[in-house]
Amino acid sequence: MRSNNSQKFFIKIVLLAIFVASNLGAQNKPELNCFTVIVGKEVSQDGCVTIGHNEDDYGKQCVNIYKTPSQTHSETEKVTFFNEGKINQVKTTNGFIWVQLPGMQVADSYVNDKGVLITSNGCPSIEDKPDSTDGGILYWIRRLVAERATTAKEGAKLAGKLIDSYGYVSAGRTYTIADKNEAWVLSAVYGKHWVAQRVPDNQVAVIPNYYTIGEINLKDTLNFLGSKDIVSYAEKRGWYKPGGKSKFNFAKAYTALTSINHPGNINRIWRGISLLSKEEFKIDEDLPFSFIPYKKLDIQDIMTVLRDHYELSDLDKSELYKNGDPHKKNYATICSESTQYSFVAQLRQNMPIEIGTLIWFTYFRPAAHTYTPIYLGINKFPDQFAFTDFASAIKNHLTPPESIFDTNSTLAYRDFVKTVNRIDNNFGENFPKVKNQNSFYENNLIRETKNFESQVLKIYNENPELAFRMINDYSNKKLIELRNNVRSVLN
């Protein structure tokens, strides 16, 4: 007869298998698993690193948002991964804003109180013989980066070290890790291989659901990091044949063919580049890791990309909604039926980090809603923007109560879903009306927020505590206002 401990371990292994299977299942739809835009600080209008991201996920979903404070831990404390692997905890962990999808291993985003952001895109690899230790690692990569990293590069190195030590236990993924100085794109391969590339300050990178890192130079540690055997292993497996004129290309060697050749991925990355690039690219040519934009980009340029359905292009079979809902008529749009949350993060320099780190956030499909400002210095989110407290949320992350997915719950997320459902009842008529209303409100909000910031920064010099209370109150006020606006749409 099994002991209680053995039974508990067996149950956890079964639960892990279910959730890993569900996460891998999501990657079987390689055209719809998130979209990211990374803007270097020299080509953003505000002179800051800017990250835009749509999080796409399937099945029953709910989105919570938390502010977790910095915490002190005992010397003997360990972090236990969801698959029972362990690592020593550090004495002090960073506080962070945490956007959570309960039950999902690969969907959360973080911005910590050092201004380090981490988010990700599913990018299936070709690897079919993955190596792992102690059950490998998946969810806790992003959590540990949030808890420990003080810079983006430090976060990339930490993530790489975790992959080296434990092995990545999902088909593959690309992480965006950024701070106010730079952004890194880290591609994790199923098993113990990874590579990371720094996005040039004067360029923009777009990430669909395949690896975008091409030629690499691990001797150039200012711009590249990665597994020492990343090239030799690909050669050993027959994914790369040296010699001739072709250089090693990580994406071509390591990406699953079902992903790199998928028209949904190709359409989306081409569209994102086409909307922002100074140079024109054909949809059937090799697309760059990064490119020079046609102008210095502001947050609304990035929002436009994240809301895109291929309007006014040959890919728009809805013909500007005349033929119906573009989510259904068009194939693999950037703003998709499965987009659960979206944000544009400004990681600004020359300001107190609590004010300079500003996340423009919205729930569900961004095309149907406005973005609202959330300052990193927020202390607590309004009621009903999360199901429980942050400690219970991480404890029960993979085993959330079924009631969290109740479509009639009072969580804020549900209001955004209901509004989209109302729009979808007659998309061609409803969406343009809502879009115009949202545009008017959002333009005013962006201007109002700039004026608010000018006041706060003046006050900060005299009274920092008052300034921090102001940004907390403003963030909360605008979140509540956003929810109230959503509830009134089409009523």
C-alpha positions as CSV (number, residue, x, y, z in Angstrom):
1,M,0.0,0.0,0.0
2,R,1.3,3.5,-0.9
3,S,2.3,5.9,1.8
4,N,0.5,9.3,2.0
5,N,3.6,11.0,0.7
6,S,3.8,8.6,-2.2
7,Q,0.1,9.2,-3.0
8,K,0.6,13.0,-2.9
9,F,3.6,12.8,-5.1
10,F,1.7,10.6,-7.6
11,I,-1.2,13.0,-7.7
12,K,1.1,16.0,-8.3
13,I,2.8,14.1,-11.2
14,V,-0.5,13.4,-12.7
15,L,-1.6,17.0,-12.4
16,L,1.7,18.2,-13.9
17,A,1.2,15.8,-16.9
18,I,-2.3,17.2,-17.5
19,F,-1.1,20.8,-17.5
20,V,2.0,20.2,-19.5
21,A,-0.2,18.4,-22.0
22,S,-2.6,21.3,-22.1
23,N,0.3,23.8,-22.7
24,L,1.7,21.6,-25.4
25,G,-1.8,21.3,-26.9
26,A,-2.0,25.1,-27.1
27,Q,1.2,25.0,-29.1
28,N,-0.5,22.7,-31.6
29,K,-2.1,25.9,-32.8
30,P,1.2,27.6,-33.7
31,E,-0.4,30.5,-35.4
32,L,-2.2,31.8,-32.3
33,N,-0.1,31.8,-29.2
34,C,0.8,35.4,-28.5
35,F,2.5,38.3,-30.3
36,T,5.2,40.7,-29.1
37,V,6.7,44.0,-30.3
38,I,10.0,45.3,-28.9
39,V,11.1,48.9,-29.5
40,G,14.6,50.0,-28.9
41,K,15.1,53.1,-26.8
42,E,16.6,55.1,-29.7
43,V,13.6,54.6,-31.9
44,S,10.8,55.3,-29.4
45,Q,9.3,58.7,-29.2
46,D,9.9,58.9,-25.5
47,G,13.4,57.6,-25.7
48,C,12.6,54.4,-23.8
49,V,12.5,50.7,-24.3
50,T,8.9,49.8,-25.1
51,I,7.3,46.4,-25.1
52,G,3.9,45.5,-26.6
53,H,2.4,42.1,-26.0
54,N,-0.8,40.1,-26.8
55,E,-1.3,37.0,-24.6
56,D,-3.3,34.4,-26.5
57,D,-4.6,31.3,-24.8
58,Y,-7.4,28.7,-25.2
59,G,-10.0,27.0,-23.1
60,K,-11.5,28.2,-19.9
61,Q,-9.6,31.4,-18.8
62,C,-9.5,34.1,-16.3
63,V,-7.1,37.0,-15.9
64,N,-6.0,38.3,-12.4
65,I,-3.6,41.1,-11.7
66,Y,-1.6,41.4,-8.5
67,K,1.0,43.6,-6.8
68,T,3.3,41.3,-4.8
69,P,5.6,43.1,-2.4
70,S,9.3,42.5,-1.8
71,Q,9.7,39.6,0.7
72,T,12.4,38.4,3.1
73,H,13.0,34.6,3.3
74,S,14.8,32.3,5.7
75,E,18.2,30.8,4.9
76,T,16.8,27.3,4.7
77,E,13.8,28.2,2.4
78,K,13.6,26.5,-0.9
79,V,11.5,27.2,-4.1
80,T,9.7,24.0,-5.1
81,F,8.8,23.9,-8.8
82,F,5.4,22.6,-9.8
83,N,7.1,19.3,-10.8
84,E,8.9,18.9,-7.5
85,G,12.3,20.2,-8.5
86,K,13.8,22.5,-5.9
87,I,16.2,25.5,-5.7
88,N,17.5,27.5,-2.8
89,Q,15.5,30.7,-2.2
90,V,17.4,34.0,-2.0
91,K,17.2,36.1,1.1
92,T,15.2,39.0,-0.4
93,T,13.0,38.7,-3.5
94,N,11.8,41.6,-5.6
95,G,8.2,42.9,-5.5
96,F,6.4,42.9,-8.8
97,I,3.2,43.4,-10.8
98,W,1.9,40.0,-11.8
99,V,-0.6,39.3,-14.5
100,Q,-1.9,35.8,-13.9
101,L,-3.8,33.2,-15.9
102,P,-4.7,30.5,-13.3
103,G,-4.0,27.0,-14.4
104,M,-1.5,28.0,-17.1
105,Q,2.2,27.3,-17.0
106,V,3.2,29.6,-19.8
107,A,0.9,32.6,-19.9
108,D,1.8,35.0,-17.0
109,S,3.7,38.3,-17.3
110,Y,5.7,40.2,-14.7
111,V,7.3,43.6,-14.2
112,N,9.4,43.7,-11.0
113,D,10.3,46.6,-8.8
114,K,13.7,46.9,-10.5
115,G,11.8,47.6,-13.7
116,V,12.6,44.2,-15.3
117,L,9.8,42.8,-17.5
118,I,9.3,39.3,-18.6
119,T,6.7,37.9,-21.0
120,S,6.7,35.1,-23.6
121,N,5.5,33.5,-26.8
122,G,5.1,29.8,-27.6
123,C,7.7,28.8,-30.2
124,P,7.8,25.0,-30.7
125,S,11.2,23.5,-31.3
126,I,12.3,20.6,-33.4
127,E,13.8,18.8,-30.4
128,D,12.4,15.3,-29.8
129,K,15.0,14.0,-27.4
130,P,14.9,16.5,-24.5
131,D,17.1,16.2,-21.5
132,S,16.0,17.2,-18.0
133,T,17.0,17.0,-14.4
134,D,14.6,16.7,-11.4
135,G,11.6,16.9,-13.7
136,G,12.8,20.1,-15.5
137,I,11.5,23.6,-15.3
138,L,8.7,25.6,-17.0
139,Y,6.6,28.1,-15.1
140,W,9.2,29.1,-12.5
141,I,11.6,30.5,-15.1
142,R,9.6,33.7,-15.3
143,R,8.8,33.8,-11.7
144,L,12.4,33.5,-10.6
145,V,13.5,36.1,-13.1
146,A,10.8,38.5,-11.6
147,E,11.9,37.6,-8.0
148,R,15.7,37.9,-8.6
149,A,16.7,39.9,-11.6
150,T,17.9,43.5,-11.3
151,T,18.6,44.0,-15.0
152,A,17.3,42.4,-18.2
153,K,20.7,40.8,-19.0
154,E,20.9,39.4,-15.5
155,G,17.4,38.0,-16.1
156,A,18.4,36.4,-19.4
157,K,21.5,34.8,-17.8
158,L,19.4,33.5,-14.9
159,A,16.8,32.0,-17.3
160,G,19.6,30.4,-19.3
161,K,21.2,28.9,-16.2
162,L,17.9,27.4,-15.1
163,I,17.5,25.8,-18.5
164,D,21.1,24.5,-18.4
165,S,20.5,23.1,-15.0
166,Y,17.0,21.6,-15.2
167,G,16.0,21.5,-18.8
168,Y,13.0,23.2,-20.4
169,V,9.9,20.9,-20.3
170,S,7.7,22.4,-23.0
171,A,8.0,22.3,-26.8
172,G,9.8,25.6,-26.9
173,R,9.3,29.3,-26.1
174,T,10.7,32.8,-26.7
175,Y,10.9,35.1,-23.6
176,T,11.2,38.8,-23.9
177,I,13.2,40.2,-20.9
178,A,13.6,43.9,-20.8
179,D,14.5,46.9,-18.6
180,K,14.9,50.7,-19.1
181,N,18.3,50.2,-20.9
182,E,17.8,47.2,-23.2
183,A,15.7,44.2,-24.2
184,W,16.7,40.6,-24.7
185,V,15.0,37.9,-26.7
186,L,15.6,34.5,-25.2
187,S,14.6,31.3,-27.1
188,A,14.3,28.2,-25.0
189,V,14.5,24.8,-26.7
190,Y,12.8,21.7,-25.4
191,G,15.5,20.3,-23.1
192,K,18.8,22.0,-22.2
193,H,19.5,24.4,-25.1
194,W,18.8,28.1,-25.4
195,V,20.1,31.3,-27.1
196,A,19.5,35.0,-26.4
197,Q,20.0,38.1,-28.5
198,R,19.9,41.7,-27.5
199,V,17.5,43.9,-29.6
200,P,19.6,46.9,-31.0
201,D,18.7,50.2,-29.5
202,N,17.9,51.7,-32.9
203,Q,15.7,48.9,-34.1
204,V,12.4,47.1,-33.5
205,A,11.8,43.3,-33.2
206,V,8.5,41.4,-33.8
207,I,7.9,37.9,-32.4
208,P,5.1,35.6,-33.6
209,N,5.2,31.9,-32.7
210,Y,8.4,30.8,-34.1
211,Y,12.0,31.5,-33.2
212,T,13.3,34.8,-34.8
213,I,16.9,34.7,-33.8
214,G,19.0,33.9,-36.9
215,E,22.8,34.0,-37.1
216,I,24.5,34.2,-33.7
217,N,28.0,35.0,-32.3
218,L,28.4,33.8,-28.7
219,K,31.8,35.5,-28.6
220,D,29.9,38.8,-28.8
221,T,28.6,38.7,-25.2
222,L,27.3,42.3,-25.5
223,N,24.7,41.0,-27.9
224,F,24.4,37.2,-27.6
225,L,24.2,34.6,-24.9
226,G,23.5,30.9,-25.1
227,S,24.3,27.2,-24.7
228,K,28.0,26.6,-25.5
229,D,27.0,23.6,-27.7
230,I,24.1,25.3,-29.5
231,V,25.8,24.9,-32.9
232,S,27.5,21.5,-32.4
233,Y,24.4,19.9,-31.0
234,A,22.4,21.0,-34.1
235,E,25.2,19.6,-36.3
236,K,25.1,16.3,-34.3
237,R,21.3,16.0,-34.8
238,G,21.5,16.8,-38.5
239,W,19.6,20.0,-38.3
240,Y,22.6,22.0,-39.5
241,K,25.3,21.0,-42.0
242,P,28.4,23.3,-41.9
243,G,30.3,24.2,-45.0
244,G,29.4,26.2,-48.0
245,K,28.1,29.8,-47.9
246,S,25.3,29.3,-45.4
247,K,26.1,30.3,-41.8
248,F,24.5,28.7,-38.8
249,N,21.0,30.1,-38.3
250,F,19.4,29.2,-35.0
251,A,15.8,29.6,-36.1
252,K,16.2,27.5,-39.2
253,A,18.0,24.8,-37.3
254,Y,15.9,24.6,-34.2
255,T,12.3,25.7,-35.1
256,A,9.6,23.0,-35.6
257,L,8.7,23.0,-39.3
258,T,5.1,23.1,-38.5
259,S,5.7,26.5,-36.8
260,I,8.3,28.2,-39.0
261,N,6.4,27.3,-42.2
262,H,2.9,28.1,-40.8
263,P,1.1,30.7,-42.8
264,G,-0.5,32.1,-39.6
265,N,2.9,32.9,-38.2
266,I,4.3,34.2,-41.5
267,N,1.2,36.5,-42.0
268,R,1.5,38.0,-38.5
269,I,5.2,38.7,-38.4
270,W,5.1,40.1,-41.9
271,R,2.1,42.3,-41.0
272,G,3.8,43.6,-37.8
273,I,6.9,44.4,-39.7
274,S,5.0,46.0,-42.6
275,L,3.1,48.4,-40.2
276,L,6.3,49.6,-38.6
277,S,9.3,49.1,-40.9
278,K,11.1,51.8,-43.0
279,E,11.9,49.1,-45.5
280,E,9.3,47.0,-47.4
281,F,9.5,43.2,-47.2
282,K,7.7,40.6,-49.2
283,I,5.7,38.1,-47.3
284,D,7.6,35.2,-48.9
285,E,11.1,36.4,-48.2
286,D,13.3,35.8,-45.1
287,L,12.2,38.4,-42.5
288,P,14.7,40.0,-40.2
289,F,15.2,39.5,-36.5
290,S,15.0,43.3,-36.1
291,F,14.6,46.3,-38.4
292,I,14.6,50.1,-38.5
293,P,11.1,51.7,-38.1
294,Y,9.7,54.3,-40.5
295,K,9.7,56.8,-37.7
296,K,10.2,57.1,-33.9
297,L,7.3,55.1,-32.5
298,D,4.9,56.1,-29.7
299,I,2.7,53.9,-27.6
300,Q,-0.3,54.3,-30.0
301,D,1.8,53.0,-32.9
302,I,2.3,49.8,-30.8
303,M,-1.3,49.7,-29.7
304,T,-2.4,49.9,-33.4
305,V,-0.3,46.8,-34.2
306,L,-1.7,44.8,-31.2
307,R,-5.2,45.6,-32.4
308,D,-4.7,44.7,-36.0
309,H,-6.9,42.4,-38.1
310,Y,-5.1,43.0,-41.4
311,E,-7.3,46.0,-42.2
312,L,-6.8,47.5,-45.7
313,S,-4.4,44.7,-46.7
314,D,-4.9,41.7,-49.1
315,L,-5.2,39.5,-46.0
316,D,-8.4,41.2,-44.9
317,K,-11.2,38.9,-46.2
318,S,-13.7,40.8,-44.0
319,E,-13.2,43.8,-46.3
320,L,-13.2,46.2,-43.3
321,Y,-15.9,44.2,-41.6
322,K,-18.4,44.3,-44.5
323,N,-18.2,40.5,-44.7
324,G,-18.4,40.0,-41.0
325,D,-16.1,39.5,-38.0
326,P,-12.4,39.6,-39.0
327,H,-11.5,37.2,-36.2
328,K,-13.5,34.6,-38.2
329,K,-13.1,35.8,-41.8
330,N,-9.3,36.5,-41.6
331,Y,-6.7,33.9,-40.8
332,A,-4.6,34.3,-37.6
333,T,-5.0,38.0,-36.9
334,I,-2.7,39.7,-34.4
335,C,-5.7,40.7,-32.2
336,S,-7.3,37.3,-32.1
337,E,-10.3,35.5,-30.6
338,S,-8.1,34.0,-28.0
339,T,-6.3,37.2,-26.8
340,Q,-6.8,37.2,-23.0
341,Y,-4.9,40.4,-22.1
342,S,-2.7,43.0,-23.8
343,F,-0.2,45.6,-22.7
344,V,2.2,48.2,-23.8
345,A,5.0,48.9,-21.3
346,Q,7.1,52.0,-21.3
347,L,10.4,51.3,-19.4
348,R,11.6,54.9,-19.0
349,Q,14.9,56.3,-17.8
350,N,15.6,59.5,-15.9
351,M,12.5,59.1,-13.6
352,P,11.9,57.4,-10.3
353,I,11.3,53.8,-11.3
354,E,7.9,53.7,-9.7
355,I,6.8,56.5,-12.0
356,G,9.0,55.8,-15.0
357,T,7.8,52.2,-15.5
358,L,4.3,52.6,-16.9
359,I,2.2,49.7,-18.2
360,W,-0.8,50.4,-20.5
361,F,-3.0,47.4,-19.9
362,T,-6.3,46.0,-21.1
363,Y,-8.2,42.7,-20.7
364,F,-9.3,40.4,-23.5
365,R,-9.2,41.6,-27.2
366,P,-7.4,45.0,-27.3
367,A,-9.2,46.1,-30.5
368,A,-12.5,46.2,-28.5
369,H,-11.2,48.0,-25.4
370,T,-9.0,50.9,-24.3
371,Y,-5.7,50.6,-22.6
372,T,-5.3,52.1,-19.1
373,P,-2.2,53.3,-17.3
374,I,-0.8,51.3,-14.4
375,Y,2.3,52.7,-12.7
376,L,4.8,50.3,-11.2
377,G,4.5,52.1,-7.9
378,I,0.9,50.9,-7.5
379,N,0.5,49.3,-4.0
380,K,-2.7,47.4,-4.5
381,F,-5.2,46.8,-7.3
382,P,-9.0,47.5,-6.9
383,D,-11.3,44.8,-5.6
384,Q,-12.5,42.3,-8.2
385,F,-9.4,42.6,-10.4
386,A,-8.1,39.4,-8.8
387,F,-9.8,36.3,-7.4
388,T,-7.7,35.9,-4.3
389,D,-4.6,37.3,-2.6
390,F,-1.1,36.9,-4.2
391,A,0.1,34.2,-1.8
392,S,-2.9,32.0,-2.4
393,A,-2.7,32.6,-6.1
394,I,0.8,31.2,-6.5
395,K,0.1,28.3,-4.1
396,N,-2.9,27.2,-6.1
397,H,-1.7,28.4,-9.5
398,L,-2.0,25.0,-11.2
399,T,-5.0,23.9,-9.2
400,P,-7.3,26.9,-9.0
401,P,-10.8,26.4,-7.8
402,E,-13.3,25.8,-10.6
403,S,-15.4,28.8,-9.5
404,I,-12.6,31.1,-10.8
405,F,-13.8,30.3,-14.3
406,D,-17.5,31.0,-13.6
407,T,-18.7,33.2,-16.5
408,N,-21.1,34.9,-14.1
409,S,-18.5,35.9,-11.5
410,T,-18.0,39.5,-10.4
411,L,-14.3,39.6,-11.6
412,A,-13.5,42.5,-13.8
413,Y,-12.2,40.3,-16.5
414,R,-15.7,38.9,-17.1
415,D,-17.1,42.4,-18.0
416,F,-14.5,42.7,-20.9
417,V,-15.5,39.2,-22.2
418,K,-19.2,40.1,-22.1
419,T,-18.6,43.3,-24.0
420,V,-16.8,41.5,-26.7
421,N,-19.7,39.0,-26.9
422,R,-22.1,41.9,-27.4
423,I,-19.9,43.4,-30.1
424,D,-19.7,40.0,-31.9
425,N,-23.5,39.8,-32.2
426,N,-23.2,42.3,-35.0
427,F,-19.6,43.0,-35.5
428,G,-19.9,45.0,-38.7
429,E,-22.2,47.6,-37.1
430,N,-21.0,47.5,-33.5
431,F,-17.3,47.4,-33.7
432,P,-16.7,50.7,-35.7
433,K,-19.0,52.5,-33.2
434,V,-17.1,51.1,-30.2
435,K,-13.8,51.8,-31.8
436,N,-14.6,55.5,-32.3
437,Q,-15.8,55.8,-28.8
438,N,-12.7,54.1,-27.4
439,S,-10.4,56.2,-29.6
440,F,-11.8,59.5,-28.3
441,Y,-11.5,58.3,-24.7
442,E,-8.0,56.9,-25.1
443,N,-6.6,59.9,-26.8
444,N,-7.8,62.1,-23.9
445,L,-6.5,59.6,-21.4
446,I,-3.0,59.7,-22.8
447,R,-3.0,63.5,-22.7
448,E,-4.4,63.5,-19.2
449,T,-1.8,61.0,-18.0
450,K,1.1,63.1,-19.4
451,N,-0.3,66.2,-17.6
452,F,-0.7,64.1,-14.4
453,E,2.9,62.9,-14.6
454,S,4.2,66.5,-14.9
455,Q,2.4,67.3,-11.6
456,V,3.6,64.1,-9.9
457,L,7.2,64.6,-10.8
458,K,7.2,68.1,-9.4
459,I,5.7,66.9,-6.2
460,Y,8.1,63.9,-6.0
461,N,11.1,66.3,-5.6
462,E,9.4,67.7,-2.4
463,N,7.4,64.8,-1.1
464,P,8.1,61.3,-2.6
465,E,5.6,59.6,-0.4
466,L,2.8,61.8,-1.6
467,A,3.8,61.3,-5.2
468,F,3.7,57.5,-4.7
469,R,0.2,57.8,-3.1
470,M,-0.9,59.8,-6.1
471,I,0.3,57.3,-8.7
472,N,-1.4,54.5,-6.8
473,D,-4.6,56.4,-6.6
474,Y,-4.5,57.4,-10.2
475,S,-3.8,53.8,-11.4
476,N,-6.7,52.5,-9.3
477,K,-9.1,55.3,-10.4
478,K,-8.3,54.6,-14.1
479,L,-8.8,50.9,-13.8
480,I,-12.2,51.4,-12.2
481,E,-13.1,54.0,-14.8
482,L,-12.0,51.5,-17.6
483,R,-14.3,48.8,-16.1
484,N,-17.2,51.2,-15.8
485,N,-16.7,52.3,-19.4
486,V,-16.7,48.7,-20.6
487,R,-19.9,48.0,-18.7
488,S,-21.6,50.9,-20.5
489,V,-20.6,49.9,-24.0
490,L,-23.6,49.2,-26.3
491,N,-26.0,49.7,-23.3
